[in-house]
Amino acid sequence: MSTERSPADLVQHQASRGFWLRTLHQWHWISSAVCLIGMLLFAATGITLNHAAKIEGTPQVSNRQLELPPPLLQALATQEDGNAPLPARVADWLARELDLAIGGRTAEWSPQEVYLSLPGPGSDAWLSIDRETGAVEFERTRRGWVSYFNDLHKGRNAGAGWGWFIDLFAVACLVFCITGLFLLHLHARQRRMTWPLVGLGLLVPLLIALLLIH
């Protein structure tokens, strides 16, 4: 039985292959453009995270003391102990005086003080308010730009918006890689080293994980 394709079948096959090539190339270049900057950022911070102990700078600590105005101090008297945001007026005043974003962050309330943790990428901060005297103490530790970008890489204390960006960026990377895999499949006949190189990309990390990670 002959396995040769008829001219019509060959034309149809070439048309189908051309359609998939165009479609995959389009999705491949669009996804690569969307995730290019993110991939550069995550690749660079992968290196800095791997050598964080060698390249992180000296933390810079700043401390400030303020006194809450009496009308704002009275706003703290009605709050019960537990976890709750600061009253809006108090949060707005502190944000102006200390040049920081408080928003609706949850504070820890006790009979003696209100404690608010304010971590961020590349920094840690906290403030406490004495509920009797209105004394405010604020301390911030900045660990530099390398630590800032490292925390962005990990999504540490970067907020919900950055978390959504990481998810969408991951989807774009998946599209980029999957379309690249299909393009490799379509071009593999003309490029004999395609699958050996793909296999090498799998084999090297697998052997390292099995033999060198304990």
MDTraj code that builds the backbone (N, CA, C; nanometers):
import mdtraj as md
import numpy as np

residues = "MET SER THR GLU ARG SER PRO ALA ASP LEU VAL GLN HIS GLN ALA SER ARG GLY PHE TRP LEU ARG THR LEU HIS GLN TRP HIS TRP ILE SER SER ALA VAL CYS LEU ILE GLY MET LEU LEU PHE ALA ALA THR GLY ILE THR LEU ASN HIS ALA ALA LYS ILE GLU GLY THR PRO GLN VAL SER ASN ARG GLN LEU GLU LEU PRO PRO PRO LEU LEU GLN ALA LEU ALA THR GLN GLU ASP GLY ASN ALA PRO LEU PRO ALA ARG VAL ALA ASP TRP LEU ALA ARG GLU LEU ASP LEU ALA ILE GLY GLY ARG THR ALA GLU TRP SER PRO GLN GLU VAL TYR LEU SER LEU PRO GLY PRO GLY SER ASP ALA TRP LEU SER ILE ASP ARG GLU THR GLY ALA VAL GLU PHE GLU ARG THR ARG ARG GLY TRP VAL SER TYR PHE ASN ASP LEU HIS LYS GLY ARG ASN ALA GLY ALA GLY TRP GLY TRP PHE ILE ASP LEU PHE ALA VAL ALA CYS LEU VAL PHE CYS ILE THR GLY LEU PHE LEU LEU HIS LEU HIS ALA ARG GLN ARG ARG MET THR TRP PRO LEU VAL GLY LEU GLY LEU LEU VAL PRO LEU LEU ILE ALA LEU LEU LEU ILE HIS".split()
xyz = np.array([
    [0.0848, -0.1191, 0.0000],
    [0.0000, 0.0000, 0.0000],
    [0.0884, 0.1242, 0.0000],
    [0.0648, 0.2166, -0.0862],
    [0.1487, 0.3358, -0.0988],
    [0.1227, 0.4325, 0.0165],
    [0.2333, 0.4879, 0.0698],
    [0.2214, 0.5865, 0.1775],
    [0.2487, 0.7276, 0.1289],
    [0.2701, 0.7416, -0.0009],
    [0.2959, 0.8740, -0.0539],
    [0.1693, 0.9590, -0.0472],
    [0.1899, 1.0876, -0.0168],
    [0.0774, 1.1795, -0.0076],
    [0.0459, 1.2374, -0.1449],
    [-0.0806, 1.2602, -0.1650],
    [-0.1233, 1.3240, -0.2896],
    [-0.0856, 1.4716, -0.2857],
    [-0.0747, 1.5363, -0.4007],
    [-0.0446, 1.6793, -0.4046],
    [-0.1413, 1.7616, -0.3202],
    [-0.2680, 1.7244, -0.3183],
    [-0.3665, 1.7991, -0.2386],
    [-0.3365, 1.7867, -0.0893],
    [-0.2978, 1.6627, -0.0477],
    [-0.2632, 1.6422, 0.0923],
    [-0.1402, 1.7229, 0.1310],
    [-0.0406, 1.7259, 0.0411],
    [0.0808, 1.8021, 0.0704],
    [0.0513, 1.9510, 0.0840],
    [-0.0342, 2.0016, -0.0042],
    [-0.0716, 2.1428, 0.0029],
    [-0.1429, 2.1727, 0.1341],
    [-0.2341, 2.0822, 0.1729],
    [-0.3074, 2.1010, 0.2978],
    [-0.2136, 2.0945, 0.4182],
    [-0.1194, 1.9991, 0.4113],
    [-0.0227, 1.9863, 0.5209],
    [0.0632, 2.1118, 0.5331],
    [0.1111, 2.1626, 0.4209],
    [0.1939, 2.2832, 0.4241],
    [0.1145, 2.4037, 0.4736],
    [-0.0126, 2.4113, 0.4328],
    [-0.0963, 2.5222, 0.4787],
    [-0.1188, 2.5148, 0.6294],
    [-0.1433, 2.3924, 0.6803],
    [-0.1641, 2.3751, 0.8234],
    [-0.0372, 2.4084, 0.9015],
    [0.0777, 2.3607, 0.8490],
    [0.2052, 2.3890, 0.9156],
    [0.2342, 2.5384, 0.9151],
    [0.2058, 2.6040, 0.8040],
    [0.2277, 2.7477, 0.7955],
    [0.1397, 2.8243, 0.8932],
    [0.0143, 2.7797, 0.9080],
    [-0.0769, 2.8456, 1.0022],
    [-0.0228, 2.8358, 1.1444],
    [0.0180, 2.7139, 1.1847],
    [0.0675, 2.6961, 1.3206],
    [0.1986, 2.7695, 1.3431],
    [0.2845, 2.7731, 1.2430],
    [0.4088, 2.8491, 1.2563],
    [0.3803, 2.9970, 1.2796],
    [0.2905, 3.0534, 1.1995],
    [0.2580, 3.1952, 1.2156],
    [0.1952, 3.2229, 1.3524],
    [0.1022, 3.1345, 1.3923],
    [0.0342, 3.1540, 1.5210],
    [0.1310, 3.1430, 1.6374],
    [0.2139, 3.0377, 1.6340],
    [0.3088, 3.0174, 1.7437],
    [0.4129, 3.1282, 1.7487],
    [0.4618, 3.1721, 1.6326],
    [0.5576, 3.2827, 1.6301],
    [0.4954, 3.4097, 1.6874],
    [0.3696, 3.4325, 1.6551],
    [0.3036, 3.5528, 1.7049],
    [0.2917, 3.5503, 1.8565],
    [0.2409, 3.4385, 1.9110],
    [0.2287, 3.4273, 2.0555],
    [0.3649, 3.4267, 2.1241],
    [0.4646, 3.3691, 2.0569],
    [0.5984, 3.3608, 2.1147],
    [0.6610, 3.4995, 2.1278],
    [0.6517, 3.5811, 2.0212],
    [0.7160, 3.7119, 2.0303],
    [0.6373, 3.8071, 2.1192],
    [0.5034, 3.7936, 2.1209],
    [0.4242, 3.8793, 2.2098],
    [0.4545, 3.8474, 2.3559],
    [0.4565, 3.7201, 2.3911],
    [0.4846, 3.6814, 2.5300],
    [0.6274, 3.7172, 2.5684],
    [0.7221, 3.7057, 2.4743],
    [0.8607, 3.7423, 2.5059],
    [0.8731, 3.8920, 2.5296],
    [0.7992, 3.9723, 2.4523],
    [0.8028, 4.1175, 2.4724],
    [0.7417, 4.1556, 2.6064],
    [0.6301, 4.0887, 2.6424],
    [0.5620, 4.1206, 2.7678],
    [0.6485, 4.0866, 2.8891],
    [0.7179, 3.9729, 2.8838],
    [0.7909, 3.9291, 3.0030],
    [0.9407, 3.9571, 2.9962],
    [0.9882, 4.0306, 2.8939],
    [1.1320, 4.0547, 2.8782],
    [1.1930, 4.1223, 3.0004],
    [1.1385, 4.2387, 3.0395],
    [1.1957, 4.3135, 3.1516],
    [1.1839, 4.2338, 3.2800],
    [1.0689, 4.1687, 3.2994],
    [1.0520, 4.0869, 3.4189],
    [1.1515, 3.9724, 3.4250],
    [1.1781, 3.9082, 3.3112],
    [1.2744, 3.7979, 3.3086],
    [1.4154, 3.8472, 3.3401],
    [1.4508, 3.9653, 3.2886],
    [1.5817, 4.0228, 3.3216],
    [1.5919, 4.0508, 3.4707],
    [1.4843, 4.1082, 3.5281],
    [1.4830, 4.1375, 3.6708],
    [1.4955, 4.0105, 3.7536],
    [1.4146, 3.9095, 3.7201],
    [1.4155, 3.7874, 3.8003],
    [1.5449, 3.7081, 3.7810],
    [1.6042, 3.7134, 3.6606],
    [1.7324, 3.6451, 3.6395],
    [1.8436, 3.7136, 3.7186],
    [1.8460, 3.8473, 3.7146],
    [1.9497, 3.9214, 3.7872],
    [1.9362, 3.9018, 3.9374],
    [1.8140, 3.9089, 3.9882],
    [1.7945, 3.8909, 4.1319],
    [1.8122, 3.7452, 4.1733],
    [1.7994, 3.6523, 4.0782],
    [1.8346, 3.5138, 4.1102],
    [1.9812, 3.5018, 4.1469],
    [2.0659, 3.5774, 4.0752],
    [2.2098, 3.5785, 4.1070],
    [2.2346, 3.6461, 4.2409],
    [2.1714, 3.7629, 4.2629],
    [2.1952, 3.8353, 4.3884],
    [2.1411, 3.7578, 4.5086],
    [2.0302, 3.6867, 4.4910],
    [1.9791, 3.6050, 4.6010],
    [2.0724, 3.4884, 4.6314],
    [2.1317, 3.4312, 4.5264],
    [2.2224, 3.3182, 4.5460],
    [2.3499, 3.3599, 4.6179],
    [2.3829, 3.4903, 4.6105],
    [2.5043, 3.5407, 4.6759],
    [2.4703, 3.6555, 4.7706],
    [2.3529, 3.6474, 4.8334],
    [2.3038, 3.7576, 4.9164],
    [2.3989, 3.7911, 5.0308],
    [2.4598, 3.6892, 5.0916],
    [2.5468, 3.7145, 5.2067],
    [2.6720, 3.7932, 5.1678],
    [2.7132, 3.7852, 5.0411],
    [2.8363, 3.8515, 4.9973],
    [2.8143, 3.9938, 4.9483],
    [2.6942, 4.0240, 4.8987],
    [2.6773, 4.1528, 4.8317],
    [2.5785, 4.2462, 4.9001],
    [2.5068, 4.2007, 5.0026],
    [2.4135, 4.2912, 5.0689],
    [2.4901, 4.3974, 5.1473],
    [2.4352, 4.5196, 5.1455],
    [2.4988, 4.6309, 5.2127],
    [2.4662, 4.6350, 5.3610],
    [2.5217, 4.7374, 5.4288],
    [2.4986, 4.7553, 5.5715],
    [2.3610, 4.8191, 5.5928],
    [2.2786, 4.7621, 5.6789],
    [2.1466, 4.8217, 5.7031],
    [2.1582, 4.9624, 5.7606],
    [2.0695, 5.0512, 5.7146],
    [2.0640, 5.1882, 5.7649],
    [1.9391, 5.2024, 5.8522],
    [1.9608, 5.2364, 5.9786],
    [1.8510, 5.2450, 6.0754],
    [1.8239, 5.3913, 6.1084],
    [1.6985, 5.4310, 6.1004],
    [1.6575, 5.5658, 6.1397],
    [1.5480, 5.5556, 6.2443],
    [1.5464, 5.6521, 6.3377],
    [1.4512, 5.6495, 6.4482],
    [1.3976, 5.7902, 6.4724],
    [1.2658, 5.7988, 6.4941],
    [1.2036, 5.9281, 6.5224],
    [1.1057, 5.9152, 6.6385],
    [1.0960, 6.0254, 6.7172],
    [0.9990, 6.0320, 6.8261],
    [0.9064, 6.1514, 6.8022],
    [0.7776, 6.1278, 6.8182],
    [0.6771, 6.2321, 6.8035],
    [0.5821, 6.2265, 6.9220],
    [0.4931, 6.3242, 6.9274],
    [0.3884, 6.3228, 7.0295],
    [0.2537, 6.3449, 6.9617],
    [0.1640, 6.2531, 6.9845],
    [0.0326, 6.2592, 6.9226],
    [-0.0469, 6.3758, 6.9820],
    [-0.1082, 6.4608, 6.9008],
    [-0.1905, 6.5712, 6.9535],
    [-0.3042, 6.5170, 7.0406],
    [-0.3424, 6.5906, 7.1447],
    [-0.4471, 6.5425, 7.2366],
    [-0.5763, 6.4968, 7.1691],
    [-0.6310, 6.5704, 7.0672],
    [-0.7554, 6.5206, 7.0046],
    [-0.7384, 6.3831, 6.9404],
    [-0.6194, 6.3575, 6.8831],
    [-0.5946, 6.2276, 6.8214],
    [-0.5706, 6.1204, 6.9272],
    [-0.5096, 6.1608, 7.0398],
    [-0.4885, 6.0659, 7.1484],
    [-0.6226, 6.0182, 7.2037],
    [-0.7198, 6.1088, 7.2112],
    [-0.8526, 6.0707, 7.2598],
    [-0.9192, 5.9687, 7.1670],
    [-0.8843, 5.9742, 7.0374],
    [-0.9438, 5.8792, 6.9421],
    [-0.8977, 5.7365, 6.9682],
    [-0.7863, 5.7215, 7.0407],
    [-0.7371, 5.5875, 7.0713],
    [-0.8050, 5.5274, 7.1931],
    [-0.8703, 5.6111, 7.2743],
    [-0.9239, 5.5641, 7.4015],
    [-1.0425, 5.4700, 7.3838],
    [-1.1148, 5.4833, 7.2727],
    [-1.2366, 5.4035, 7.2553],
    [-1.2113, 5.2648, 7.1969],
    [-1.0899, 5.2415, 7.1498],
    [-1.0593, 5.1137, 7.0844],
    [-1.0308, 5.0049, 7.1873],
    [-1.0928, 4.8898, 7.1718],
    [-1.0673, 4.7780, 7.2612],
    [-0.9368, 4.7085, 7.2224],
    [-0.8866, 4.6257, 7.3160],
    [-0.7635, 4.5516, 7.2892],
    [-0.7870, 4.4481, 7.1801],
    [-0.6781, 4.4134, 7.1099],
    [-0.6872, 4.3158, 7.0022],
    [-0.6192, 4.3670, 6.8772],
    [-0.6666, 4.3260, 6.7617],
    [-0.6092, 4.3672, 6.6336],
    [-0.7115, 4.4478, 6.5549],
    [-0.6716, 4.5684, 6.5149],
    [-0.7608, 4.6565, 6.4393],
    [-0.6786, 4.7677, 6.3772],
    [-0.7241, 4.8267, 6.2668],
    [-0.6522, 4.9402, 6.2069],
    [-0.6567, 5.0624, 6.2974],
    [-0.5639, 5.1534, 6.2750],
    [-0.5656, 5.2811, 6.3452],
    [-0.6843, 5.3641, 6.2968],
    [-0.7385, 5.4508, 6.3836],
    [-0.8415, 5.5435, 6.3359],
    [-0.7891, 5.6240, 6.2174],
    [-0.8759, 5.6555, 6.1237],
    [-0.8345, 5.7217, 5.9998],
    [-0.7597, 5.8519, 6.0272],
    [-0.8086, 5.9318, 6.1235],
    [-0.7432, 6.0604, 6.1530],
    [-0.6012, 6.0392, 6.2037],
    [-0.5848, 5.9395, 6.2885],
    [-0.4513, 5.9104, 6.3439],
    [-0.3587, 5.8599, 6.2332],
    [-0.4089, 5.7699, 6.1495],
    [-0.3275, 5.7158, 6.0401],
    [-0.2855, 5.8266, 5.9435],
    [-0.3772, 5.9181, 5.9108],
    [-0.3442, 6.0279, 5.8189],
    [-0.2385, 6.1186, 5.8783],
    [-0.2501, 6.1511, 6.0071],
    [-0.1515, 6.2389, 6.0730],
    [-0.0129, 6.1738, 6.0745],
    [-0.0076, 6.0464, 6.1105],
    [0.1208, 5.9757, 6.1133],
    [0.1810, 5.9652, 5.9734],
    [0.0974, 5.9426, 5.8722],
    [0.1474, 5.9323, 5.7350],
    [0.2113, 6.0632, 5.6904],
    [0.1508, 6.1765, 5.7281],
    [0.2084, 6.3068, 5.6916],
    [0.3374, 6.3335, 5.7681],
    [0.3357, 6.3092, 5.8968],
    [0.4518, 6.3415, 5.9802],
    [0.5726, 6.2524, 5.9523],
    [0.5467, 6.1267, 5.9234],
    [0.6551, 6.0301, 5.9063],
    [0.6815, 5.9953, 5.7600],
    [0.6026, 6.0498, 5.6693],
    [0.6189, 6.0261, 5.5258],
    [0.6177, 5.8759, 5.4951],
    [0.5093, 5.8115, 5.5335],
    [0.4958, 5.6688, 5.5068],
    [0.3498, 5.6370, 5.4792],
    [0.3279, 5.5231, 5.4155],
    [0.1926, 5.4785, 5.3817],
    [0.1449, 5.3799, 5.4871],
    [0.0371, 5.4143, 5.5553],
    [-0.0186, 5.3270, 5.6585],
    [-0.1439, 5.2576, 5.6087],
    [-0.2309, 5.3347, 5.5448],
    [-0.3537, 5.2760, 5.4912],
    [-0.4354, 5.2058, 5.5985],
    [-0.4846, 5.0884, 5.5664],
    [-0.5669, 5.0128, 5.6606],
    [-0.4921, 4.8992, 5.7271],
    [-0.3617, 4.9141, 5.7451],
    [-0.2839, 4.8071, 5.8086],
    [-0.3350, 4.7807, 5.9499],
    [-0.3298, 4.6545, 5.9883],
    [-0.3801, 4.6146, 6.1196],
    [-0.2743, 4.6374, 6.2262],
    [-0.3138, 4.7017, 6.3358],
    [-0.2248, 4.7267, 6.4493],
    [-0.2616, 4.6345, 6.5650],
    [-0.1664, 4.6179, 6.6554],
    [-0.1893, 4.5376, 6.7757],
    [-0.2179, 4.6334, 6.8919],
    [-0.3336, 4.6180, 6.9542],
    [-0.3778, 4.7067, 7.0611],
    [-0.3673, 4.6354, 7.1952],
    [-0.3031, 4.7027, 7.2908],
    [-0.2978, 4.6547, 7.4285],
    [-0.3356, 4.7723, 7.5197],
    [-0.3571, 4.7489, 7.6484],
    [-0.3935, 4.8619, 7.7357],
    [-0.2869, 4.9721, 7.7406],
    [-0.1607, 4.9376, 7.7182],
    [-0.0537, 5.0354, 7.7297],
    [-0.0176, 5.1032, 7.5979],
    [-0.0232, 5.0288, 7.4867],
    [0.0258, 5.0859, 7.3619],
    [-0.0460, 5.0281, 7.2411],
    [-0.0198, 5.0957, 7.1290],
    [-0.0618, 5.0462, 6.9981],
    [0.0656, 5.0207, 6.9196],
    [0.0789, 4.9006, 6.8662],
    [0.1999, 4.8640, 6.7915],
    [0.1614, 4.8310, 6.6485],
    [0.2344, 4.8906, 6.5528],
    [0.2059, 4.8692, 6.4120],
    [0.3336, 4.8284, 6.3401],
    [0.3293, 4.7118, 6.2768],
    [0.4429, 4.6642, 6.1979],
    [0.4259, 4.7116, 6.0542],
    [0.5357, 4.7639, 5.9956],
    [0.5304, 4.8227, 5.8611],
    [0.6428, 4.7681, 5.7728],
    [0.6446, 4.6379, 5.7494],
    [0.7499, 4.5834, 5.6621],
    [0.7258, 4.6191, 5.5166],
    [0.8325, 4.6284, 5.4397],
    [0.8235, 4.6549, 5.2971],
    [0.9392, 4.5884, 5.2260],
    [0.9390, 4.5871, 5.0942],
    [1.0522, 4.5274, 5.0220],
    [1.1803, 4.6045, 5.0503],
    [1.2813, 4.5336, 5.0966],
    [1.4097, 4.5965, 5.1266],
    [1.4119, 4.6753, 5.2554],
    [1.3069, 4.6699, 5.3341],
    [1.3026, 4.7482, 5.4575],
    [1.2104, 4.6829, 5.5595],
    [1.2325, 4.7192, 5.6839],
    [1.1433, 4.6822, 5.7935],
    [1.1202, 4.8078, 5.8765],
    [0.9991, 4.8242, 5.9249],
    [0.9676, 4.9415, 6.0056],
    [0.8587, 4.9062, 6.1053],
    [0.8540, 4.9838, 6.2112],
    [0.7480, 4.9682, 6.3110],
    [0.7273, 5.1010, 6.3824],
    [0.6089, 5.1156, 6.4397],
    [0.5837, 5.2311, 6.5252],
    [0.4984, 5.1877, 6.6429],
    [0.5164, 5.2574, 6.7532],
    [0.4366, 5.2309, 6.8723],
    [0.3832, 5.3633, 6.9256],
    [0.2641, 5.3580, 6.9802],
    [0.2005, 5.4760, 7.0379],
    [0.1623, 5.4437, 7.1814],
    [0.2121, 5.5248, 7.2750],
    [0.1741, 5.5105, 7.4150],
    [0.0321, 5.5633, 7.4314],
    [-0.0585, 5.4812, 7.4782],
    [-0.1992, 5.5202, 7.4855],
    [-0.2280, 5.6173, 7.5992],
    [-0.1345, 5.6352, 7.6908],
    [-0.1543, 5.7308, 7.8006],
    [-0.0943, 5.8669, 7.7686],
    [0.0294, 5.8674, 7.7170],
    [0.0996, 5.9947, 7.6944],
    [0.0922, 6.0430, 7.5501],
    [0.0632, 5.9526, 7.4549],
    [0.0633, 5.9893, 7.3136],
    [0.2009, 5.9889, 7.2505],
    [0.3024, 5.9396, 7.3244],
    [0.4384, 5.9341, 7.2705],
    [0.4432, 5.8328, 7.1555],
    [0.5004, 5.8753, 7.0442],
    [0.5114, 5.7909, 6.9244],
    [0.6584, 5.7636, 6.8978],
    [0.6922, 5.6387, 6.8801],
    [0.8285, 5.6018, 6.8392],
    [0.8203, 5.5265, 6.7072],
    [0.9033, 5.5695, 6.6145],
    [0.9043, 5.5086, 6.4815],
    [1.0478, 5.4709, 6.4465],
    [1.0649, 5.3486, 6.3971],
    [1.1976, 5.3034, 6.3557],
    [1.1876, 5.2336, 6.2208],
    [1.2823, 5.2666, 6.1312],
    [1.2858, 5.2051, 5.9982],
    [1.4270, 5.1558, 5.9696],
    [1.4373, 5.0363, 5.9156],
    [1.5653, 4.9787, 5.8750],
    [1.5623, 4.9567, 5.7243],
    [1.6528, 5.0223, 5.6536],
    [1.6641, 5.0051, 5.5087],
    [1.7877, 4.9206, 5.4792],
    [1.7702, 4.8199, 5.3929],
    [1.8802, 4.7278, 5.3635],
    [1.9373, 4.7465, 5.2230],
    [1.8982, 4.8532, 5.1543],
    [1.9585, 4.8852, 5.0252],
    [1.8800, 4.8325, 4.9069],
    [1.9267, 4.8754, 4.7857],
    [1.8560, 4.8418, 4.6622],
    [1.8639, 4.6938, 4.6272],
    [1.9765, 4.6304, 4.6581],
    [1.9879, 4.4871, 4.6283],
    [1.8826, 4.4096, 4.7064],
    [1.8683, 4.4420, 4.8341],
    [1.7679, 4.3755, 4.9174],
    [1.6271, 4.4087, 4.8697],
    [1.6077, 4.5324, 4.8229],
    [1.4769, 4.5726, 4.7712],
    [1.4353, 4.4844, 4.6536],
    [1.5248, 4.4681, 4.5559],
    [1.4914, 4.3868, 4.4392],
    [1.4856, 4.2380, 4.4738],
    [1.5672, 4.1940, 4.5696],
    [1.5574, 4.0551, 4.6143],
    [1.4195, 4.0260, 4.6743],
    [1.3686, 4.1202, 4.7533],
    [1.2363, 4.1008, 4.8124],
    [1.1270, 4.1038, 4.7063],
    [1.1440, 4.1871, 4.6023],
    [1.0485, 4.1849, 4.4922],
    [1.0493, 4.0488, 4.4239],
    [1.1672, 3.9904, 4.4075],
    [1.1795, 3.8569, 4.3472],
    [1.0971, 3.7546, 4.4262],
    [1.1025, 3.7649, 4.5586],
    [1.0321, 3.6699, 4.6446],
    [0.8878, 3.7104, 4.6714],
    [0.8496, 3.8323, 4.6297],
    [0.7157, 3.8811, 4.6620],
    [0.6995, 3.9132, 4.8088],
    [0.8095, 3.9417, 4.8778],
    [0.8066, 3.9637, 5.0225],
    [0.7608, 4.1053, 5.0553],
    [0.6527, 4.1155, 5.1279],
    [0.6015, 4.2448, 5.1770],
    [0.5840, 4.3471, 5.0650],
    [0.5447, 4.3010, 4.9464],
    [0.5332, 4.3912, 4.8315],
    [0.3891, 4.4259, 4.7979],
    [0.2936, 4.3708, 4.8691],
    [0.1541, 4.4080, 4.8469],
    [0.0844, 4.3207, 4.7439],
    [-0.0486, 4.3356, 4.7414],
    [-0.1305, 4.2519, 4.6528],
    [-0.1069, 4.2835, 4.5057],
    [-0.0829, 4.4109, 4.4740],
    [-0.0607, 4.4486, 4.3340],
    [0.0597, 4.3785, 4.2741],
    [0.1680, 4.3729, 4.3510],
    [0.2878, 4.3035, 4.3025],
    [0.2634, 4.1538, 4.2928],
    [0.1834, 4.0999, 4.3855],
    [0.1496, 3.9575, 4.3784],
    [0.0742, 3.9244, 4.2506],
    [-0.0195, 4.0112, 4.2101],
    [-0.0910, 3.9910, 4.0848],
    [0.0029, 4.0007, 3.9656],
    [0.0983, 4.0954, 3.9731],
    [0.1946, 4.1075, 3.8631],
    [0.2751, 3.9795, 3.8481],
    [0.3208, 3.9216, 3.9586],
    [0.4003, 3.7985, 3.9519],
    [0.3185, 3.6863, 3.8885],
    [0.1901, 3.6759, 3.9246],
    [0.1055, 3.5720, 3.8670],
    [0.0911, 3.5909, 3.7153],
    [0.0633, 3.7144, 3.6729],
    [0.0471, 3.7406, 3.5294],
    [0.1793, 3.7223, 3.4552],
    [0.2889, 3.7632, 3.5183],
    [0.4211, 3.7439, 3.4585],
    [0.4507, 3.5951, 3.4416],
    [0.4138, 3.5146, 3.5412],
    [0.4355, 3.3699, 3.5321],
    [0.3559, 3.3101, 3.4170],
    [0.2320, 3.3572, 3.3967],
    [0.1508, 3.3087, 3.2851],
    [0.2170, 3.3440, 3.1518],
    [0.2688, 3.4687, 3.1403],
    [0.3372, 3.5097, 3.0175],
    [0.4603, 3.4234, 2.9928],
    [0.5331, 3.3902, 3.0983],
    [0.6510, 3.3032, 3.0834],
    [0.6110, 3.1634, 3.0381],
    [0.4997, 3.1119, 3.0907],
    [0.4518, 2.9807, 3.0484],
    [0.4148, 2.9816, 2.9000],
    [0.3471, 3.0886, 2.8560],
    [0.3127, 3.0998, 2.7139],
    [0.4398, 3.1043, 2.6298],
    [0.5377, 3.1822, 2.6745],
    [0.6652, 3.1940, 2.6035],
    [0.7337, 3.0579, 2.5911],
    [0.7397, 2.9831, 2.7006],
    [0.8092, 2.8541, 2.6999],
    [0.7328, 2.7477, 2.6207],
    [0.6012, 2.7435, 2.6378],
    [0.5221, 2.6405, 2.5693],
    [0.5219, 2.6637, 2.4183],
    [0.5048, 2.7902, 2.3761],
    [0.5106, 2.8174, 2.2319],
    [0.6508, 2.7899, 2.1782],
    [0.7524, 2.8171, 2.2585],
    [0.8887, 2.7847, 2.2171],
    [0.9072, 2.6355, 2.1993],
    [0.8465, 2.5556, 2.2894],
    [0.8556, 2.4095, 2.2771],
    [0.7915, 2.3598, 2.1478],
    [0.6751, 2.4137, 2.1149],
    [0.6087, 2.3724, 1.9913],
    [0.6866, 2.4178, 1.8679],
    [0.7496, 2.5350, 1.8760],
    [0.8327, 2.5806, 1.7644],
    [0.9549, 2.4900, 1.7473],
    [1.0123, 2.4454, 1.8592],
    [1.1220, 2.3490, 1.8506],
    [1.0763, 2.2221, 1.7802],
    [0.9559, 2.1775, 1.8137],
    [0.9021, 2.0563, 1.7507],
    [0.8874, 2.0750, 1.5992],
    [0.8386, 2.1906, 1.5575],
    [0.8171, 2.2145, 1.4156],
    [0.9481, 2.2282, 1.3383],
    [1.0541, 2.2771, 1.4070],
    [1.1825, 2.2990, 1.3391],
    [1.2831, 2.1869, 1.3645],
    [1.2446, 2.0869, 1.4441],
    [1.3412, 1.9856, 1.4883],
    [1.4020, 1.9075, 1.3726],
    [1.3279, 1.8840, 1.2655],
    [1.3817, 1.8055, 1.1543],
    [1.4999, 1.8754, 1.0881],
    [1.4972, 2.0068, 1.0847],
    [1.6060, 2.0821, 1.0226],
    [1.7192, 2.1123, 1.1217],
    [1.6967, 2.0874, 1.2490],
    [1.7973, 2.1184, 1.3511],
    [1.8153, 1.9948, 1.4394],
    [1.9149, 1.9151, 1.4066],
    [1.9307, 1.7849, 1.4707],
    [1.9624, 1.7938, 1.6194],
    [2.0216, 1.9041, 1.6630],
    [2.0606, 1.9151, 1.8038],
    [1.9467, 1.9645, 1.8923],
    [1.8278, 1.9846, 1.8359],
    [1.7162, 2.0391, 1.9141],
    [1.6861, 1.9561, 2.0375],
    [1.6523, 1.8289, 2.0188],
    [1.6106, 1.7478, 2.1331],
    [1.7254, 1.7088, 2.2247],
    [1.8480, 1.6832, 2.1724],
    [1.9589, 1.6630, 2.2664],
    [1.9814, 1.7826, 2.3586],
    [1.9668, 1.9059, 2.3063],
    [1.9850, 2.0243, 2.3900],
    [1.8706, 2.0395, 2.4898],
    [1.7474, 2.0090, 2.4456],
    [1.6344, 2.0124, 2.5384],
    [1.6545, 1.9096, 2.6490],
    [1.6987, 1.7897, 2.6107],
    [1.7257, 1.6864, 2.7102],
    [1.8357, 1.7266, 2.8066],
    [1.9384, 1.7964, 2.7545],
    [2.0474, 1.8433, 2.8408],
    [1.9955, 1.9440, 2.9425],
    [1.9040, 2.0301, 2.8983],
    [1.8451, 2.1278, 2.9898],
    [1.7663, 2.0628, 3.1017],
    [1.7134, 1.9449, 3.0778],
    [1.6442, 1.8686, 3.1821],
    [1.7416, 1.7879, 3.2653],
    [1.8414, 1.7258, 3.2006],
    [1.9307, 1.6325, 3.2674],
    [2.0222, 1.7011, 3.3677],
    [2.0762, 1.8185, 3.3317],
    [2.1730, 1.8859, 3.4191],
    [2.1119, 1.9207, 3.5551],
    [1.9982, 1.9945, 3.5612],
    [1.9424, 2.0229, 3.6941],
    [1.8946, 1.8978, 3.7674],
    [1.8491, 1.7962, 3.6924],
    [1.8045, 1.6732, 3.7565],
    [1.9202, 1.6026, 3.8250],
    [2.0356, 1.5941, 3.7570],
    [2.1529, 1.5292, 3.8172],
    [2.2044, 1.6084, 3.9365],
    [2.2048, 1.7408, 3.9251],
    [2.2491, 1.8237, 4.0387],
    [2.1588, 1.8014, 4.1585],
    [2.0261, 1.7968, 4.1336],
    [1.9319, 1.7763, 4.2431],
    [1.9507, 1.6387, 4.3083],
    [1.9736, 1.5354, 4.2252],
    [1.9877, 1.4002, 4.2783],
    [2.1217, 1.3750, 4.3454],
    [2.2289, 1.4340, 4.2911],
    [2.3626, 1.3990, 4.3383],
    [2.4235, 1.5008, 4.4354],
    [2.3883, 1.6260, 4.4219],
    [2.4580, 1.7292, 4.4975],
    [2.3736, 1.7983, 4.6046],
    [2.2421, 1.7762, 4.6021],
    [2.1553, 1.8378, 4.7035],
    [2.1193, 1.7341, 4.8069],
    [2.1537, 1.7610, 4.9301],
    [2.1273, 1.6644, 5.0384],
    [2.0539, 1.7338, 5.1514],
])
top = md.Topology()
chain = top.add_chain()
for i, resn in enumerate(residues, 1):
    res = top.add_residue(resn, chain, resSeq=i)
    for name in ("N", "CA", "C"):
        top.add_atom(name, md.element.get_by_symbol(name[0]), res)
traj = md.Trajectory(xyz[None], top)
